[in-house]
Amino acid sequence: MSKKTIRDIDVSGKKVLVRCDFNVPQDENGNITDNRRILGAIPTIKYLIDHNAKVILCSHLGRPKGEVKKEFSLAPVQKELSKELGIEVKLADDIVGESAKKLTQDMKEKEVVLLENVRFDKREEQNDREFSKELASLAEIYVNDAFGTAHRAHSSTAGVAEFLPAVSGFLIEKEIKFLGEALNNPKRPFVSIIGGKKVSDKISVINNLLEKVDTLLIGGGMAYTFFKAEGLNIGSSLCEDDKLDLAKELIEKAKKKNVKLLLPIDVVVAKEFSSDAESKVVKVDEIEDGWEGMDIGPETIKQFEEILKNAKTIMWNGPLGVFEFDKFAKGTNEIAKIIGNTDAITVIGGGDSAAAIEKAGMADKMTHISTGGGASLEFLEGKNLPGISCLQDK
């Protein structure tokens, strides 16, 4: 998948509408508590400024459901952007109304305007053609740099591309490069680790990966559905009983495809789901009634390490235990450290996987950490993402 980027188009003197992902967490006083998404957009914005564009930024924040709500205003983002860029970023009071038109009409080169939260207009999430057209009328070129919403067909993520030449920013370029190359042209051995709570969340991902990987390591809550499918007692562990046949099918598919599918050989179990519950390590065929699986065990960590240290490409999506509780984060943390110390190309899915890597302090050791949870999952499933497919091909 080769899409045009801002390098492939002349932006000088042009009004450029950039869809960013400024959906940042804030405290109760409206202070941004994690500005990584803003920092992620800076290289694209700076490139446009350096190449004399007139830059119009737009994003959503939270879920205002088509209503103007002060707590979802992009005002805190405007302050943070002004600070990071070292110039005044002007904030419009609306999206396509008088304020937006006034601020964008007579823009000078290198100026930056931020439109108010696109989801203040209910037409945004409906991908309303008229709203897309109004949004497009503010600019001459459209740039999508919001990978986190690329799986949504909304006006600002896909609809505007019908009315403007559409290319990608550097963030989306990077996502396509690393996720795409890992999936379609991996250095081998290619090992994927899939964790998380439910098989149902990752069925399509596992199905797609079984066509591509050499080894698939499975951990997290979803492992217990596989254990039960193999006839093991899993105590009170998380299980999707309606997915037992599917788990069996995936095990069979792996055998047919000659893919090693490895499940944990030992696990940490607890008496109850809490951060300080009584716990112990048991073999997977020794889980007693009344105990539930919370993490992978030490023998599994060693077994996974043997495979990971010889890998040339590693793709990880989903934590391997209840990593929110420090007591049950060991498996996830250890695997993060093992991956961080390999020479492999390491690609981490967004969402919980990214949070787990951050928590383990290994983020700077990874080749690429995806900025999109749902979007990276759909990409791994092999689905078309509307916010990417609408961009011009190279």
C-alpha positions as CSV (number, residue, x, y, z in Angstrom):
1,M,0.0,0.0,0.0
2,S,1.9,3.1,-1.2
3,K,0.1,6.4,-0.6
4,K,1.2,9.9,-1.6
5,T,2.5,12.0,1.3
6,I,3.0,15.8,1.8
7,R,6.4,15.4,0.2
8,D,4.7,14.4,-3.1
9,I,2.6,17.5,-3.4
10,D,3.3,21.3,-3.7
11,V,1.9,22.9,-0.6
12,S,3.6,26.3,-0.9
13,G,1.1,29.2,-0.5
14,K,-1.8,26.6,-0.3
15,K,-4.4,26.2,2.4
16,V,-3.9,22.7,3.8
17,L,-6.5,21.0,6.0
18,V,-4.8,18.5,8.3
19,R,-6.8,15.9,10.2
20,C,-4.8,15.2,13.4
21,D,-5.5,13.0,16.4
22,F,-5.6,15.5,19.4
23,N,-7.8,13.2,21.5
24,V,-5.6,13.7,24.6
25,P,-6.4,12.8,28.2
26,Q,-7.0,15.7,30.6
27,D,-7.5,16.1,34.4
28,E,-10.6,17.7,35.9
29,N,-9.1,21.2,35.5
30,G,-8.6,20.7,31.7
31,N,-4.8,20.2,32.0
32,I,-3.5,17.8,29.4
33,T,-2.0,14.8,31.3
34,D,-0.3,13.2,28.2
35,N,0.7,15.2,25.2
36,R,2.2,12.4,23.1
37,R,-0.5,12.6,20.4
38,I,0.2,16.4,20.0
39,L,3.9,15.8,19.8
40,G,3.2,13.1,17.2
41,A,1.6,15.6,14.9
42,I,4.4,18.2,15.2
43,P,6.7,16.9,12.4
44,T,3.9,17.1,9.8
45,I,2.8,20.6,10.9
46,K,6.4,21.9,11.0
47,Y,7.0,20.5,7.5
48,L,4.0,22.4,6.2
49,I,5.0,25.6,7.9
50,D,8.6,25.3,6.6
51,H,7.2,24.8,3.1
52,N,5.1,28.0,3.3
53,A,1.7,26.4,3.6
54,K,-1.3,27.9,5.4
55,V,-2.1,25.3,7.9
56,I,-5.7,24.5,9.1
57,L,-5.8,21.8,11.8
58,C,-8.9,19.7,12.8
59,S,-9.5,16.9,15.3
60,H,-12.0,15.4,17.6
61,L,-11.7,15.2,21.4
62,G,-13.9,12.8,23.5
63,R,-17.4,11.9,22.6
64,P,-19.6,15.1,22.6
65,K,-22.1,13.3,20.4
66,G,-22.8,16.3,18.1
67,E,-23.3,18.9,20.9
68,V,-21.1,21.8,21.9
69,K,-19.7,20.9,25.3
70,K,-17.1,23.1,27.0
71,E,-15.2,20.2,28.5
72,F,-14.5,18.8,25.0
73,S,-13.2,22.1,23.6
74,L,-9.8,22.1,21.9
75,A,-8.7,25.2,23.8
76,P,-6.2,23.2,25.9
77,V,-4.8,21.7,22.7
78,Q,-4.4,25.1,21.1
79,K,-2.3,26.3,24.1
80,E,-0.1,23.2,24.0
81,L,0.3,23.5,20.2
82,S,1.3,27.2,20.4
83,K,3.9,26.2,23.0
84,E,5.4,23.3,21.0
85,L,5.4,25.2,17.7
86,G,6.7,28.5,19.2
87,I,4.0,30.5,17.3
88,E,0.5,31.5,18.1
89,V,-2.0,29.0,16.9
90,K,-5.4,30.6,16.5
91,L,-8.5,28.7,17.6
92,A,-11.8,29.0,15.8
93,D,-15.0,29.1,17.9
94,D,-16.6,26.7,15.4
95,I,-15.8,24.2,12.6
96,V,-17.3,25.5,9.4
97,G,-19.2,28.6,10.7
98,E,-18.4,32.3,10.7
99,S,-15.4,32.1,13.0
100,A,-13.7,29.3,11.0
101,K,-14.4,31.1,7.7
102,K,-13.1,34.5,9.1
103,L,-9.8,33.0,10.5
104,T,-9.1,30.9,7.4
105,Q,-10.1,33.4,4.7
106,D,-7.1,35.7,4.6
107,M,-4.5,33.4,6.1
108,K,-0.8,34.2,5.5
109,E,1.8,31.6,4.7
110,K,3.1,29.8,7.8
111,E,0.0,30.7,9.8
112,V,-1.8,27.9,11.8
113,V,-5.5,27.8,12.6
114,L,-7.1,25.1,14.7
115,L,-10.8,24.4,14.1
116,E,-13.0,23.6,17.1
117,N,-13.8,19.9,17.9
118,V,-15.2,18.4,14.7
119,R,-17.6,16.1,16.7
120,F,-19.4,19.2,18.0
121,D,-21.3,18.8,14.7
122,K,-23.4,15.6,14.6
123,R,-22.8,15.4,10.8
124,E,-19.1,14.5,11.3
125,E,-19.7,11.0,12.5
126,Q,-22.4,10.5,9.9
127,N,-19.9,11.3,7.1
128,D,-22.4,13.8,5.9
129,R,-21.6,14.8,2.3
130,E,-22.7,18.4,2.8
131,F,-20.6,18.8,6.0
132,S,-17.6,17.2,4.2
133,K,-18.0,19.7,1.4
134,E,-18.2,22.7,3.8
135,L,-15.1,21.5,5.6
136,A,-13.3,21.0,2.3
137,S,-14.3,24.5,1.1
138,L,-11.9,26.0,3.7
139,A,-8.8,24.5,2.0
140,E,-7.1,23.4,-1.2
141,I,-5.4,20.2,0.0
142,Y,-6.3,17.6,2.5
143,V,-3.8,15.7,4.7
144,N,-4.8,12.8,7.0
145,D,-2.4,12.3,9.8
146,A,-4.8,10.7,12.3
147,F,-4.1,7.0,12.2
148,G,-6.1,6.5,15.5
149,T,-9.3,7.3,13.6
150,A,-8.3,6.0,10.1
151,H,-10.7,3.0,10.6
152,R,-13.7,5.4,10.9
153,A,-15.4,6.8,7.8
154,H,-16.2,10.3,9.1
155,S,-16.3,13.6,7.3
156,S,-12.9,14.8,8.5
157,T,-11.2,11.4,8.2
158,A,-12.5,10.3,4.7
159,G,-15.4,12.4,3.4
160,V,-13.4,15.6,2.6
161,A,-11.1,13.5,0.2
162,E,-13.9,13.5,-2.3
163,F,-13.5,17.3,-2.7
164,L,-9.7,17.8,-2.3
165,P,-6.5,16.2,-3.4
166,A,-5.8,13.9,-0.4
167,V,-2.4,12.8,0.9
168,S,-0.9,11.4,4.1
169,G,1.1,13.1,6.8
170,F,4.3,11.6,8.4
171,L,2.4,9.7,11.2
172,I,0.2,7.7,8.8
173,E,3.2,7.2,6.4
174,K,5.1,5.6,9.3
175,E,2.2,3.4,10.4
176,I,1.7,2.1,6.8
177,K,5.5,1.5,6.5
178,F,6.0,-0.5,9.7
179,L,2.7,-2.3,10.0
180,G,2.6,-3.0,6.3
181,E,6.1,-4.2,5.9
182,A,5.9,-6.3,9.1
183,L,2.8,-8.0,7.7
184,N,3.6,-8.3,4.0
185,N,7.4,-8.4,3.7
186,P,8.7,-9.5,7.1
187,K,12.3,-10.5,7.9
188,R,12.1,-14.1,9.1
189,P,11.6,-15.8,11.6
190,F,8.4,-13.7,12.0
191,V,6.9,-14.1,15.5
192,S,3.7,-12.6,16.7
193,I,2.5,-12.3,20.3
194,I,-1.3,-12.0,20.8
195,G,-2.7,-11.2,24.2
196,G,-5.7,-9.5,25.7
197,K,-8.9,-10.7,27.3
198,K,-11.0,-12.2,24.5
199,V,-10.5,-14.4,21.5
200,S,-13.5,-12.7,19.9
201,D,-11.6,-9.4,19.8
202,K,-8.8,-10.9,17.9
203,I,-10.3,-13.7,15.8
204,S,-9.7,-11.9,12.5
205,V,-6.2,-10.8,13.6
206,I,-5.2,-14.4,14.5
207,N,-6.7,-15.7,11.3
208,N,-4.8,-13.2,9.2
209,L,-1.5,-13.7,11.1
210,L,-1.7,-17.5,10.6
211,E,-1.3,-16.8,6.9
212,K,1.9,-14.8,7.6
213,V,3.9,-15.7,10.7
214,D,6.3,-18.6,11.6
215,T,5.3,-18.7,15.3
216,L,2.3,-17.4,17.2
217,L,2.5,-17.0,20.9
218,I,-0.8,-16.6,22.8
219,G,-1.2,-15.2,26.3
220,G,-3.6,-13.1,28.3
221,G,-7.1,-13.9,29.2
222,M,-7.8,-15.4,25.8
223,A,-5.5,-18.3,26.5
224,Y,-8.0,-19.9,28.8
225,T,-10.6,-20.3,26.0
226,F,-7.9,-22.3,24.2
227,F,-7.1,-24.3,27.3
228,K,-10.8,-25.2,27.8
229,A,-11.1,-26.1,24.1
230,E,-8.2,-28.6,24.7
231,G,-10.2,-30.1,27.6
232,L,-8.3,-28.6,30.5
233,N,-9.9,-27.3,33.8
234,I,-9.5,-23.5,34.0
235,G,-11.2,-22.9,37.4
236,S,-12.8,-19.4,37.5
237,S,-10.6,-18.1,34.6
238,L,-12.0,-15.8,31.9
239,C,-13.5,-17.9,29.1
240,E,-15.7,-17.4,26.1
241,D,-17.7,-20.7,26.0
242,D,-19.2,-19.8,22.7
243,K,-15.8,-19.6,21.1
244,L,-14.4,-23.0,22.1
245,D,-15.0,-24.5,18.6
246,L,-13.3,-21.5,17.0
247,A,-10.3,-21.9,19.3
248,K,-10.1,-25.6,18.1
249,E,-10.3,-24.4,14.5
250,L,-7.5,-21.9,15.0
251,I,-5.3,-24.6,16.5
252,E,-6.0,-26.9,13.5
253,K,-5.4,-24.1,11.0
254,A,-2.0,-23.4,12.6
255,K,-1.1,-27.1,12.2
256,K,-2.1,-27.1,8.5
257,K,-0.2,-23.9,7.8
258,N,2.9,-25.3,9.6
259,V,2.8,-22.4,12.1
260,K,3.9,-23.0,15.6
261,L,1.0,-21.9,17.9
262,L,2.3,-21.8,21.5
263,L,0.1,-21.4,24.6
264,P,1.5,-20.8,28.1
265,I,2.8,-23.9,29.9
266,D,2.4,-22.4,33.4
267,V,0.3,-19.5,34.8
268,V,-0.1,-17.3,37.8
269,V,-3.5,-18.0,39.4
270,A,-5.3,-16.0,42.1
271,K,-8.2,-16.6,44.5
272,E,-10.0,-13.4,43.4
273,F,-9.7,-10.6,40.8
274,S,-7.9,-8.0,42.9
275,S,-4.5,-6.3,43.1
276,D,-3.4,-8.1,46.3
277,A,-5.1,-11.4,45.9
278,E,-3.5,-14.6,47.2
279,S,-1.7,-16.2,44.2
280,K,0.5,-19.1,43.1
281,V,2.2,-20.5,40.0
282,V,0.7,-23.7,38.6
283,K,1.1,-25.8,35.5
284,V,-1.8,-25.2,33.0
285,D,-3.2,-28.6,33.7
286,E,-3.3,-28.0,37.5
287,I,-5.7,-25.1,37.8
288,E,-8.1,-25.8,40.6
289,D,-11.7,-24.8,40.9
290,G,-12.1,-21.3,42.5
291,W,-8.8,-20.0,41.1
292,E,-8.4,-17.8,38.1
293,G,-5.6,-17.1,35.7
294,M,-4.0,-13.7,36.0
295,D,-0.6,-13.9,34.3
296,I,1.8,-16.1,32.4
297,G,4.2,-18.1,34.6
298,P,8.1,-18.2,34.8
299,E,8.4,-21.3,32.6
300,T,6.3,-19.7,29.9
301,I,8.4,-16.6,30.0
302,K,11.6,-18.7,29.4
303,Q,9.9,-20.7,26.6
304,F,8.7,-17.5,24.9
305,E,12.2,-15.9,25.4
306,E,13.8,-18.8,23.5
307,I,11.6,-18.1,20.5
308,L,11.8,-14.3,20.6
309,K,15.6,-14.1,20.9
310,N,15.9,-15.8,17.4
311,A,13.2,-13.7,15.8
312,K,13.9,-11.1,13.1
313,T,10.4,-9.5,13.1
314,I,8.2,-9.4,16.2
315,M,4.7,-8.0,16.3
316,W,2.9,-7.7,19.6
317,N,-0.7,-6.9,20.3
318,G,-2.3,-7.2,23.7
319,P,-0.9,-7.7,27.3
320,L,-0.1,-11.1,28.6
321,G,-1.8,-10.8,32.0
322,V,-3.7,-8.3,34.2
323,F,-0.9,-5.8,33.8
324,E,-3.0,-3.0,35.5
325,F,-2.1,-4.8,38.8
326,D,1.6,-4.7,39.5
327,K,1.5,-8.1,41.1
328,F,0.3,-9.6,37.8
329,A,2.3,-7.5,35.3
330,K,5.5,-9.5,35.5
331,G,4.8,-11.6,32.4
332,T,4.0,-8.6,30.3
333,N,7.0,-6.6,31.7
334,E,9.5,-9.4,31.2
335,I,8.4,-10.1,27.6
336,A,8.6,-6.3,26.9
337,K,12.2,-6.3,28.2
338,I,13.1,-9.4,26.2
339,I,11.7,-7.9,23.0
340,G,13.4,-4.6,23.7
341,N,16.8,-6.4,24.0
342,T,16.5,-8.3,20.7
343,D,17.9,-7.1,17.3
344,A,14.5,-7.8,15.7
345,I,12.2,-5.3,14.0
346,T,9.6,-4.8,16.8
347,V,6.2,-3.5,16.0
348,I,3.7,-2.9,18.8
349,G,-0.1,-2.5,18.3
350,G,-1.7,0.6,19.9
351,G,-4.1,0.7,22.9
352,D,-3.3,-1.6,25.8
353,S,-0.1,-3.0,24.2
354,A,1.4,0.5,23.9
355,A,0.4,1.3,27.5
356,A,2.0,-2.0,28.7
357,I,5.3,-1.1,26.8
358,E,5.3,2.4,28.3
359,K,4.6,1.0,31.8
360,A,7.5,-1.5,31.4
361,G,9.8,1.5,30.4
362,M,10.7,-0.1,27.1
363,A,9.0,2.3,24.6
364,D,12.3,3.8,23.3
365,K,13.6,0.3,22.5
366,M,10.8,-0.5,20.1
367,T,11.1,0.0,16.3
368,H,7.5,1.3,16.1
369,I,4.6,1.7,18.5
370,S,1.3,2.2,16.7
371,T,-0.7,5.3,17.6
372,G,-4.1,3.6,16.9
373,G,-5.7,0.9,19.0
374,G,-8.8,0.0,16.9
375,A,-7.1,1.2,13.7
376,S,-4.0,-1.0,14.1
377,L,-6.2,-4.0,15.0
378,E,-8.2,-3.6,11.8
379,F,-4.9,-3.1,9.8
380,L,-3.6,-6.4,11.2
381,E,-6.9,-8.0,10.2
382,G,-6.2,-7.0,6.7
383,K,-9.2,-4.7,6.5
384,N,-9.4,-1.5,4.4
385,L,-9.2,1.6,6.5
386,P,-11.4,4.4,5.0
387,G,-9.0,7.2,6.2
388,I,-6.2,5.6,4.3
389,S,-7.9,4.1,1.3
390,C,-9.3,7.6,0.5
391,L,-5.7,9.0,0.0
392,Q,-4.1,9.2,-3.4
393,D,-1.9,6.3,-4.5
394,K,1.7,7.0,-5.4
